[in-house]
Amino acid sequence: MARILISMPDDFLDKVDGIANDEQRTRSELVREALRNYIKRSRIANPQKAVDNAKILDELLD
């Protein structure tokens, strides 16, 4: 499996880690699932729907 390096603000990473901890899984598992969901949504016939869904996900992480 390939490894990647990404940068994100500390407060955002704290939220990601909090969710991963609450769900008893690793940060990597959570990020992989989020990206899978993003890819699925980006293939929606209605691109505006994908944008709306991304905003909802962003609000949930805020």
mmCIF file of the N, C-alpha and C atoms, coordinates in Angstrom:
data_MODEL
# 
_entry.id   MODEL 
# 
loop_
_atom_site.group_PDB 
_atom_site.id 
_atom_site.type_symbol 
_atom_site.label_atom_id 
_atom_site.label_alt_id 
_atom_site.label_comp_id 
_atom_site.label_asym_id 
_atom_site.label_entity_id 
_atom_site.label_seq_id 
_atom_site.pdbx_PDB_ins_code 
_atom_site.Cartn_x 
_atom_site.Cartn_y 
_atom_site.Cartn_z 
_atom_site.occupancy 
_atom_site.B_iso_or_equiv 
_atom_site.pdbx_formal_charge 
_atom_site.auth_seq_id 
_atom_site.auth_comp_id 
_atom_site.auth_asym_id 
_atom_site.auth_atom_id 
_atom_site.pdbx_PDB_model_num 
ATOM 1   N N  . MET A 1 1  ? 0.858   -1.173 0.000   1.00 0.00 ? 1  MET A N  1 
ATOM 2   C CA . MET A 1 1  ? 0.000   0.000  0.000   1.00 0.00 ? 1  MET A CA 1 
ATOM 3   C C  . MET A 1 1  ? 0.901   1.231  0.000   1.00 0.00 ? 1  MET A C  1 
ATOM 4   N N  . ALA A 1 2  ? 0.560   2.187  -0.857  1.00 0.00 ? 2  ALA A N  1 
ATOM 5   C CA . ALA A 1 2  ? 1.322   3.431  -0.941  1.00 0.00 ? 2  ALA A CA 1 
ATOM 6   C C  . ALA A 1 2  ? 1.008   4.328  0.253   1.00 0.00 ? 2  ALA A C  1 
ATOM 7   N N  . ARG A 1 3  ? 1.969   5.157  0.598   1.00 0.00 ? 3  ARG A N  1 
ATOM 8   C CA . ARG A 1 3  ? 1.777   6.141  1.664   1.00 0.00 ? 3  ARG A CA 1 
ATOM 9   C C  . ARG A 1 3  ? 1.855   7.526  1.048   1.00 0.00 ? 3  ARG A C  1 
ATOM 10  N N  . ILE A 1 4  ? 1.069   8.436  1.601   1.00 0.00 ? 4  ILE A N  1 
ATOM 11  C CA . ILE A 1 4  ? 1.093   9.821  1.139   1.00 0.00 ? 4  ILE A CA 1 
ATOM 12  C C  . ILE A 1 4  ? 1.277   10.730 2.343   1.00 0.00 ? 4  ILE A C  1 
ATOM 13  N N  . LEU A 1 5  ? 1.674   11.927 2.092   1.00 0.00 ? 5  LEU A N  1 
ATOM 14  C CA . LEU A 1 5  ? 1.843   12.930 3.132   1.00 0.00 ? 5  LEU A CA 1 
ATOM 15  C C  . LEU A 1 5  ? 0.943   14.109 2.788   1.00 0.00 ? 5  LEU A C  1 
ATOM 16  N N  . ILE A 1 6  ? 0.085   14.489 3.707   1.00 0.00 ? 6  ILE A N  1 
ATOM 17  C CA . ILE A 1 6  ? -0.779  15.650 3.476   1.00 0.00 ? 6  ILE A CA 1 
ATOM 18  C C  . ILE A 1 6  ? -0.614  16.613 4.640   1.00 0.00 ? 6  ILE A C  1 
ATOM 19  N N  . SER A 1 7  ? -0.932  17.851 4.387   1.00 0.00 ? 7  SER A N  1 
ATOM 20  C CA . SER A 1 7  ? -0.884  18.879 5.424   1.00 0.00 ? 7  SER A CA 1 
ATOM 21  C C  . SER A 1 7  ? -2.291  19.371 5.689   1.00 0.00 ? 7  SER A C  1 
ATOM 22  N N  . MET A 1 8  ? -2.588  19.637 6.962   1.00 0.00 ? 8  MET A N  1 
ATOM 23  C CA . MET A 1 8  ? -3.874  20.207 7.329   1.00 0.00 ? 8  MET A CA 1 
ATOM 24  C C  . MET A 1 8  ? -3.693  20.985 8.617   1.00 0.00 ? 8  MET A C  1 
ATOM 25  N N  . PRO A 1 9  ? -4.572  21.947 8.857   1.00 0.00 ? 9  PRO A N  1 
ATOM 26  C CA . PRO A 1 9  ? -4.476  22.728 10.092  1.00 0.00 ? 9  PRO A CA 1 
ATOM 27  C C  . PRO A 1 9  ? -4.628  21.818 11.322  1.00 0.00 ? 9  PRO A C  1 
ATOM 28  N N  . ASP A 1 10 ? -3.926  22.186 12.384  1.00 0.00 ? 10 ASP A N  1 
ATOM 29  C CA . ASP A 1 10 ? -3.952  21.385 13.610  1.00 0.00 ? 10 ASP A CA 1 
ATOM 30  C C  . ASP A 1 10 ? -5.361  21.180 14.143  1.00 0.00 ? 10 ASP A C  1 
ATOM 31  N N  . ASP A 1 11 ? -6.189  22.231 14.107  1.00 0.00 ? 11 ASP A N  1 
ATOM 32  C CA . ASP A 1 11 ? -7.537  22.091 14.661  1.00 0.00 ? 11 ASP A CA 1 
ATOM 33  C C  . ASP A 1 11 ? -8.385  21.127 13.831  1.00 0.00 ? 11 ASP A C  1 
ATOM 34  N N  . PHE A 1 12 ? -8.167  21.100 12.519  1.00 0.00 ? 12 PHE A N  1 
ATOM 35  C CA . PHE A 1 12 ? -8.889  20.151 11.671  1.00 0.00 ? 12 PHE A CA 1 
ATOM 36  C C  . PHE A 1 12 ? -8.434  18.724 11.962  1.00 0.00 ? 12 PHE A C  1 
ATOM 37  N N  . LEU A 1 13 ? -7.138  18.536 12.107  1.00 0.00 ? 13 LEU A N  1 
ATOM 38  C CA . LEU A 1 13 ? -6.603  17.213 12.421  1.00 0.00 ? 13 LEU A CA 1 
ATOM 39  C C  . LEU A 1 13 ? -7.123  16.730 13.775  1.00 0.00 ? 13 LEU A C  1 
ATOM 40  N N  . ASP A 1 14 ? -7.254  17.633 14.731  1.00 0.00 ? 14 ASP A N  1 
ATOM 41  C CA . ASP A 1 14 ? -7.826  17.268 16.035  1.00 0.00 ? 14 ASP A CA 1 
ATOM 42  C C  . ASP A 1 14 ? -9.249  16.737 15.873  1.00 0.00 ? 14 ASP A C  1 
ATOM 43  N N  . LYS A 1 15 ? -10.032 17.359 14.981  1.00 0.00 ? 15 LYS A N  1 
ATOM 44  C CA . LYS A 1 15 ? -11.404 16.893 14.728  1.00 0.00 ? 15 LYS A CA 1 
ATOM 45  C C  . LYS A 1 15 ? -11.399 15.520 14.079  1.00 0.00 ? 15 LYS A C  1 
ATOM 46  N N  . VAL A 1 16 ? -10.520 15.344 13.099  1.00 0.00 ? 16 VAL A N  1 
ATOM 47  C CA . VAL A 1 16 ? -10.403 14.046 12.429  1.00 0.00 ? 16 VAL A CA 1 
ATOM 48  C C  . VAL A 1 16 ? -10.033 12.969 13.440  1.00 0.00 ? 16 VAL A C  1 
ATOM 49  N N  . ASP A 1 17 ? -9.047  13.256 14.266  1.00 0.00 ? 17 ASP A N  1 
ATOM 50  C CA . ASP A 1 17 ? -8.622  12.285 15.269  1.00 0.00 ? 17 ASP A CA 1 
ATOM 51  C C  . ASP A 1 17 ? -9.726  11.999 16.286  1.00 0.00 ? 17 ASP A C  1 
ATOM 52  N N  . GLY A 1 18 ? -10.496 13.017 16.639  1.00 0.00 ? 18 GLY A N  1 
ATOM 53  C CA . GLY A 1 18 ? -11.603 12.816 17.573  1.00 0.00 ? 18 GLY A CA 1 
ATOM 54  C C  . GLY A 1 18 ? -12.653 11.877 17.001  1.00 0.00 ? 18 GLY A C  1 
ATOM 55  N N  . ILE A 1 19 ? -12.986 12.066 15.731  1.00 0.00 ? 19 ILE A N  1 
ATOM 56  C CA . ILE A 1 19 ? -13.963 11.189 15.080  1.00 0.00 ? 19 ILE A CA 1 
ATOM 57  C C  . ILE A 1 19 ? -13.411 9.769  14.992  1.00 0.00 ? 19 ILE A C  1 
ATOM 58  N N  . ALA A 1 20 ? -12.158 9.637  14.574  1.00 0.00 ? 20 ALA A N  1 
ATOM 59  C CA . ALA A 1 20 ? -11.544 8.308  14.471  1.00 0.00 ? 20 ALA A CA 1 
ATOM 60  C C  . ALA A 1 20 ? -11.545 7.613  15.831  1.00 0.00 ? 20 ALA A C  1 
ATOM 61  N N  . ASN A 1 21 ? -11.217 8.350  16.861  1.00 0.00 ? 21 ASN A N  1 
ATOM 62  C CA . ASN A 1 21 ? -11.197 7.789  18.210  1.00 0.00 ? 21 ASN A CA 1 
ATOM 63  C C  . ASN A 1 21 ? -12.600 7.362  18.645  1.00 0.00 ? 21 ASN A C  1 
ATOM 64  N N  . ASP A 1 22 ? -13.589 8.217  18.392  1.00 0.00 ? 22 ASP A N  1 
ATOM 65  C CA . ASP A 1 22 ? -14.975 7.893  18.757  1.00 0.00 ? 22 ASP A CA 1 
ATOM 66  C C  . ASP A 1 22 ? -15.458 6.633  18.045  1.00 0.00 ? 22 ASP A C  1 
ATOM 67  N N  . GLU A 1 23 ? -15.002 6.441  16.816  1.00 0.00 ? 23 GLU A N  1 
ATOM 68  C CA . GLU A 1 23 ? -15.427 5.294  16.016  1.00 0.00 ? 23 GLU A CA 1 
ATOM 69  C C  . GLU A 1 23 ? -14.478 4.108  16.150  1.00 0.00 ? 23 GLU A C  1 
ATOM 70  N N  . GLN A 1 24 ? -13.477 4.249  17.008  1.00 0.00 ? 24 GLN A N  1 
ATOM 71  C CA . GLN A 1 24 ? -12.495 3.196  17.294  1.00 0.00 ? 24 GLN A CA 1 
ATOM 72  C C  . GLN A 1 24 ? -11.839 2.651  16.020  1.00 0.00 ? 24 GLN A C  1 
ATOM 73  N N  . ARG A 1 25 ? -11.331 3.572  15.224  1.00 0.00 ? 25 ARG A N  1 
ATOM 74  C CA . ARG A 1 25 ? -10.585 3.177  14.040  1.00 0.00 ? 25 ARG A CA 1 
ATOM 75  C C  . ARG A 1 25 ? -9.439  4.138  13.829  1.00 0.00 ? 25 ARG A C  1 
ATOM 76  N N  . THR A 1 26 ? -8.571  3.806  12.899  1.00 0.00 ? 26 THR A N  1 
ATOM 77  C CA . THR A 1 26 ? -7.395  4.635  12.683  1.00 0.00 ? 26 THR A CA 1 
ATOM 78  C C  . THR A 1 26 ? -7.742  5.864  11.839  1.00 0.00 ? 26 THR A C  1 
ATOM 79  N N  . ARG A 1 27 ? -6.879  6.818  11.938  1.00 0.00 ? 27 ARG A N  1 
ATOM 80  C CA . ARG A 1 27 ? -6.998  8.025  11.114  1.00 0.00 ? 27 ARG A CA 1 
ATOM 81  C C  . ARG A 1 27 ? -6.996  7.638  9.636   1.00 0.00 ? 27 ARG A C  1 
ATOM 82  N N  . SER A 1 28 ? -6.104  6.733  9.264   1.00 0.00 ? 28 SER A N  1 
ATOM 83  C CA . SER A 1 28 ? -6.016  6.305  7.861   1.00 0.00 ? 28 SER A CA 1 
ATOM 84  C C  . SER A 1 28 ? -7.316  5.684  7.381   1.00 0.00 ? 28 SER A C  1 
ATOM 85  N N  . GLU A 1 29 ? -7.928  4.835  8.204   1.00 0.00 ? 29 GLU A N  1 
ATOM 86  C CA . GLU A 1 29 ? -9.201  4.224  7.815   1.00 0.00 ? 29 GLU A CA 1 
ATOM 87  C C  . GLU A 1 29 ? -10.269 5.287  7.582   1.00 0.00 ? 29 GLU A C  1 
ATOM 88  N N  . LEU A 1 30 ? -10.323 6.266  8.470   1.00 0.00 ? 30 LEU A N  1 
ATOM 89  C CA . LEU A 1 30 ? -11.315 7.332  8.351   1.00 0.00 ? 30 LEU A CA 1 
ATOM 90  C C  . LEU A 1 30 ? -11.092 8.153  7.079   1.00 0.00 ? 30 LEU A C  1 
ATOM 91  N N  . VAL A 1 31 ? -9.857  8.513  6.809   1.00 0.00 ? 31 VAL A N  1 
ATOM 92  C CA . VAL A 1 31 ? -9.545  9.315  5.627   1.00 0.00 ? 31 VAL A CA 1 
ATOM 93  C C  . VAL A 1 31 ? -9.828  8.527  4.351   1.00 0.00 ? 31 VAL A C  1 
ATOM 94  N N  . ARG A 1 32 ? -9.475  7.228  4.330   1.00 0.00 ? 32 ARG A N  1 
ATOM 95  C CA . ARG A 1 32 ? -9.774  6.412  3.157   1.00 0.00 ? 32 ARG A CA 1 
ATOM 96  C C  . ARG A 1 32 ? -11.275 6.368  2.883   1.00 0.00 ? 32 ARG A C  1 
ATOM 97  N N  . GLU A 1 33 ? -12.065 6.163  3.940   1.00 0.00 ? 33 GLU A N  1 
ATOM 98  C CA . GLU A 1 33 ? -13.518 6.117  3.758   1.00 0.00 ? 33 GLU A CA 1 
ATOM 99  C C  . GLU A 1 33 ? -14.056 7.452  3.262   1.00 0.00 ? 33 GLU A C  1 
ATOM 100 N N  . ALA A 1 34 ? -13.564 8.540  3.827   1.00 0.00 ? 34 ALA A N  1 
ATOM 101 C CA . ALA A 1 34 ? -14.019 9.868  3.391   1.00 0.00 ? 34 ALA A CA 1 
ATOM 102 C C  . ALA A 1 34 ? -13.696 10.088 1.913   1.00 0.00 ? 34 ALA A C  1 
ATOM 103 N N  . LEU A 1 35 ? -12.516 9.681  1.486   1.00 0.00 ? 35 LEU A N  1 
ATOM 104 C CA . LEU A 1 35 ? -12.151 9.855  0.083   1.00 0.00 ? 35 LEU A CA 1 
ATOM 105 C C  . LEU A 1 35 ? -12.956 8.939  -0.830  1.00 0.00 ? 35 LEU A C  1 
ATOM 106 N N  . ARG A 1 36 ? -13.229 7.711  -0.382  1.00 0.00 ? 36 ARG A N  1 
ATOM 107 C CA . ARG A 1 36 ? -14.098 6.823  -1.178  1.00 0.00 ? 36 ARG A CA 1 
ATOM 108 C C  . ARG A 1 36 ? -15.464 7.463  -1.382  1.00 0.00 ? 36 ARG A C  1 
ATOM 109 N N  . ASN A 1 37 ? -16.024 7.996  -0.298  1.00 0.00 ? 37 ASN A N  1 
ATOM 110 C CA . ASN A 1 37 ? -17.333 8.644  -0.392  1.00 0.00 ? 37 ASN A CA 1 
ATOM 111 C C  . ASN A 1 37 ? -17.280 9.862  -1.302  1.00 0.00 ? 37 ASN A C  1 
ATOM 112 N N  . TYR A 1 38 ? -16.219 10.622 -1.217  1.00 0.00 ? 38 TYR A N  1 
ATOM 113 C CA . TYR A 1 38 ? -16.071 11.800 -2.078  1.00 0.00 ? 38 TYR A CA 1 
ATOM 114 C C  . TYR A 1 38 ? -16.028 11.384 -3.548  1.00 0.00 ? 38 TYR A C  1 
ATOM 115 N N  . ILE A 1 39 ? -15.258 10.332 -3.844  1.00 0.00 ? 39 ILE A N  1 
ATOM 116 C CA . ILE A 1 39 ? -15.150 9.856  -5.232  1.00 0.00 ? 39 ILE A CA 1 
ATOM 117 C C  . ILE A 1 39 ? -16.512 9.397  -5.739  1.00 0.00 ? 39 ILE A C  1 
ATOM 118 N N  . LYS A 1 40 ? -17.242 8.648  -4.930  1.00 0.00 ? 40 LYS A N  1 
ATOM 119 C CA . LYS A 1 40 ? -18.577 8.200  -5.333  1.00 0.00 ? 40 LYS A CA 1 
ATOM 120 C C  . LYS A 1 40 ? -19.485 9.394  -5.605  1.00 0.00 ? 40 LYS A C  1 
ATOM 121 N N  . ARG A 1 41 ? -19.463 10.368 -4.721  1.00 0.00 ? 41 ARG A N  1 
ATOM 122 C CA . ARG A 1 41 ? -20.329 11.536 -4.880  1.00 0.00 ? 41 ARG A CA 1 
ATOM 123 C C  . ARG A 1 41 ? -19.928 12.388 -6.071  1.00 0.00 ? 41 ARG A C  1 
ATOM 124 N N  . SER A 1 42 ? -18.640 12.426 -6.366  1.00 0.00 ? 42 SER A N  1 
ATOM 125 C CA . SER A 1 42 ? -18.193 13.263 -7.486  1.00 0.00 ? 42 SER A CA 1 
ATOM 126 C C  . SER A 1 42 ? -18.620 12.675 -8.819  1.00 0.00 ? 42 SER A C  1 
ATOM 127 N N  . ARG A 1 43 ? -19.013 11.408 -8.834  1.00 0.00 ? 43 ARG A N  1 
ATOM 128 C CA . ARG A 1 43 ? -19.477 10.766 -10.066 1.00 0.00 ? 43 ARG A CA 1 
ATOM 129 C C  . ARG A 1 43 ? -20.977 10.920 -10.275 1.00 0.00 ? 43 ARG A C  1 
ATOM 130 N N  . ILE A 1 44 ? -21.624 11.618 -9.394  1.00 0.00 ? 44 ILE A N  1 
ATOM 131 C CA . ILE A 1 44 ? -23.061 11.850 -9.513  1.00 0.00 ? 44 ILE A CA 1 
ATOM 132 C C  . ILE A 1 44 ? -23.325 12.652 -10.785 1.00 0.00 ? 44 ILE A C  1 
ATOM 133 N N  . ALA A 1 45 ? -24.410 12.308 -11.463 1.00 0.00 ? 45 ALA A N  1 
ATOM 134 C CA . ALA A 1 45 ? -24.742 12.986 -12.720 1.00 0.00 ? 45 ALA A CA 1 
ATOM 135 C C  . ALA A 1 45 ? -24.938 14.487 -12.521 1.00 0.00 ? 45 ALA A C  1 
ATOM 136 N N  . ASN A 1 46 ? -25.421 14.880 -11.356 1.00 0.00 ? 46 ASN A N  1 
ATOM 137 C CA . ASN A 1 46 ? -25.659 16.283 -11.063 1.00 0.00 ? 46 ASN A CA 1 
ATOM 138 C C  . ASN A 1 46 ? -24.483 16.820 -10.249 1.00 0.00 ? 46 ASN A C  1 
ATOM 139 N N  . PRO A 1 47 ? -23.551 17.543 -10.879 1.00 0.00 ? 47 PRO A N  1 
ATOM 140 C CA . PRO A 1 47 ? -22.380 18.031 -10.151 1.00 0.00 ? 47 PRO A CA 1 
ATOM 141 C C  . PRO A 1 47 ? -22.746 18.959 -8.977  1.00 0.00 ? 47 PRO A C  1 
ATOM 142 N N  . GLN A 1 48 ? -23.841 19.703 -9.096  1.00 0.00 ? 48 GLN A N  1 
ATOM 143 C CA . GLN A 1 48 ? -24.233 20.583 -8.003  1.00 0.00 ? 48 GLN A CA 1 
ATOM 144 C C  . GLN A 1 48 ? -24.570 19.765 -6.765  1.00 0.00 ? 48 GLN A C  1 
ATOM 145 N N  . LYS A 1 49 ? -25.146 18.593 -6.957  1.00 0.00 ? 49 LYS A N  1 
ATOM 146 C CA . LYS A 1 49 ? -25.468 17.702 -5.841  1.00 0.00 ? 49 LYS A CA 1 
ATOM 147 C C  . LYS A 1 49 ? -24.186 17.297 -5.113  1.00 0.00 ? 49 LYS A C  1 
ATOM 148 N N  . ALA A 1 50 ? -23.119 17.007 -5.862  1.00 0.00 ? 50 ALA A N  1 
ATOM 149 C CA . ALA A 1 50 ? -21.840 16.653 -5.255  1.00 0.00 ? 50 ALA A CA 1 
ATOM 150 C C  . ALA A 1 50 ? -21.296 17.821 -4.435  1.00 0.00 ? 50 ALA A C  1 
ATOM 151 N N  . VAL A 1 51 ? -21.435 19.029 -4.953  1.00 0.00 ? 51 VAL A N  1 
ATOM 152 C CA . VAL A 1 51 ? -20.980 20.214 -4.228  1.00 0.00 ? 51 VAL A CA 1 
ATOM 153 C C  . VAL A 1 51 ? -21.792 20.391 -2.947  1.00 0.00 ? 51 VAL A C  1 
ATOM 154 N N  . ASP A 1 52 ? -23.104 20.235 -3.054  1.00 0.00 ? 52 ASP A N  1 
ATOM 155 C CA . ASP A 1 52 ? -23.962 20.360 -1.879  1.00 0.00 ? 52 ASP A CA 1 
ATOM 156 C C  . ASP A 1 52 ? -23.599 19.323 -0.822  1.00 0.00 ? 52 ASP A C  1 
ATOM 157 N N  . ASN A 1 53 ? -23.350 18.092 -1.249  1.00 0.00 ? 53 ASN A N  1 
ATOM 158 C CA . ASN A 1 53 ? -22.974 17.035 -0.307  1.00 0.00 ? 53 ASN A CA 1 
ATOM 159 C C  . ASN A 1 53 ? -21.622 17.326 0.350   1.00 0.00 ? 53 ASN A C  1 
ATOM 160 N N  . ALA A 1 54 ? -20.697 17.849 -0.416  1.00 0.00 ? 54 ALA A N  1 
ATOM 161 C CA . ALA A 1 54 ? -19.393 18.201 0.142   1.00 0.00 ? 54 ALA A CA 1 
ATOM 162 C C  . ALA A 1 54 ? -19.540 19.282 1.204   1.00 0.00 ? 54 ALA A C  1 
ATOM 163 N N  . LYS A 1 55 ? -20.439 20.243 0.974   1.00 0.00 ? 55 LYS A N  1 
ATOM 164 C CA . LYS A 1 55 ? -20.677 21.298 1.973   1.00 0.00 ? 55 LYS A CA 1 
ATOM 165 C C  . LYS A 1 55 ? -21.265 20.713 3.249   1.00 0.00 ? 55 LYS A C  1 
ATOM 166 N N  . ILE A 1 56 ? -22.175 19.766 3.101   1.00 0.00 ? 56 ILE A N  1 
ATOM 167 C CA . ILE A 1 56 ? -22.770 19.119 4.275   1.00 0.00 ? 56 ILE A CA 1 
ATOM 168 C C  . ILE A 1 56 ? -21.687 18.401 5.076   1.00 0.00 ? 56 ILE A C  1 
ATOM 169 N N  . LEU A 1 57 ? -20.822 17.659 4.387   1.00 0.00 ? 57 LEU A N  1 
ATOM 170 C CA . LEU A 1 57 ? -19.739 16.954 5.065   1.00 0.00 ? 57 LEU A CA 1 
ATOM 171 C C  . LEU A 1 57 ? -18.803 17.935 5.751   1.00 0.00 ? 57 LEU A C  1 
ATOM 172 N N  . ASP A 1 58 ? -18.498 19.032 5.079   1.00 0.00 ? 58 ASP A N  1 
ATOM 173 C CA . ASP A 1 58 ? -17.634 20.049 5.668   1.00 0.00 ? 58 ASP A CA 1 
ATOM 174 C C  . ASP A 1 58 ? -18.254 20.628 6.937   1.00 0.00 ? 58 ASP A C  1 
ATOM 175 N N  . GLU A 1 59 ? -19.552 20.880 6.911   1.00 0.00 ? 59 GLU A N  1 
ATOM 176 C CA . GLU A 1 59 ? -20.245 21.414 8.088   1.00 0.00 ? 59 GLU A CA 1 
ATOM 177 C C  . GLU A 1 59 ? -20.237 20.423 9.253   1.00 0.00 ? 59 GLU A C  1 
ATOM 178 N N  . LEU A 1 60 ? -20.330 19.139 8.940   1.00 0.00 ? 60 LEU A N  1 
ATOM 179 C CA . LEU A 1 60 ? -20.303 18.123 9.987   1.00 0.00 ? 60 LEU A CA 1 
ATOM 180 C C  . LEU A 1 60 ? -18.941 18.088 10.680  1.00 0.00 ? 60 LEU A C  1 
ATOM 181 N N  . LEU A 1 61 ? -17.876 18.398 9.924   1.00 0.00 ? 61 LEU A N  1 
ATOM 182 C CA . LEU A 1 61 ? -16.536 18.384 10.492  1.00 0.00 ? 61 LEU A CA 1 
ATOM 183 C C  . LEU A 1 61 ? -16.195 19.686 11.213  1.00 0.00 ? 61 LEU A C  1 
ATOM 184 N N  . ASP A 1 62 ? -16.985 20.715 11.016  1.00 0.00 ? 62 ASP A N  1 
ATOM 185 C CA . ASP A 1 62 ? -16.717 22.006 11.693  1.00 0.00 ? 62 ASP A CA 1 
ATOM 186 C C  . ASP A 1 62 ? -17.142 21.991 13.108  1.00 0.00 ? 62 ASP A C  1 
# 
